[in-house]
Amino acid sequence: MHAIIMNEVSVCLTFDVDAESAQIRKGEGPVKISKGQFAVQRGIPRILDLLKKYDIKSTFFVCGWVAEKYPECIQNIIADGHEIAAHGYLHEELDKLEFNEETIVHEHTNQILEDLAGKIKGFRAPYWKLSKYTLTIIAEMGYSYDSSLMDEDRPYVYSVPESPKNLVEFPVEWYLDDWVLFEQLLQPPAAVFETWKAQYDAIQEMKDLEDSRRVYTLTSHPSCIGHAYRIQMLERLIRYMKSKQANFSKLQPIAAEYLL
Ligand SMILES: [Zn+2]
């Protein structure tokens, strides 16, 4: 017996465009750097093709250094109607920076991204590591949302410390991150598909929502999900979600609704 599912889910496929920024910052060798470069070389073109095929608009969190090195790649993302959001300059561990150092990272990155994409409204912390200052700094810069915390399984309005401003938080989780499942746990695509599908089904069936909005936020990295057999799995997931009332969205339009 299957109940008819009437609940629409907003699906936010998000992509963290780190490329080789972290490896450059850490002074890694050519092979590790080349693994990051797969993102620009092969991953992003495949992702853009897939999103275009299914008429999906997404949010891409981009490091400032990556946008400086590969502006044409970022312009291709923008040309397809996707949102650009901030992700540090060289994929810094923000909790290891002083307040002034961190402020420079955000302002510098913001300037680079805004020169390419216009007003930037969203942020995700590299490694999902926020400092105690991060959310206050980005709120004061006029950002409207963050996507780095793990205290909820639905978006919510976050009251920023020492600021009259609010941010919308789009919570994340390790099991909704391609890097952990594919690169660290070395799971086969069928297992990743089952995990991501199971969470989608569960969100659709959730009964404890205070409002009616169901949001599914998935984090992927072009250097990881961009490998051929993984992109095939993501396509399978998109087709499944489309068959189950998924409404694909960038993050910013949803954040704007929460801040009304
Ligand atoms: Zn990242």
Residues whose N, C-alpha, C, O or C-beta is under 5 A from the ligand:
A	BS01	ZN	D16 D18 P126 Y127
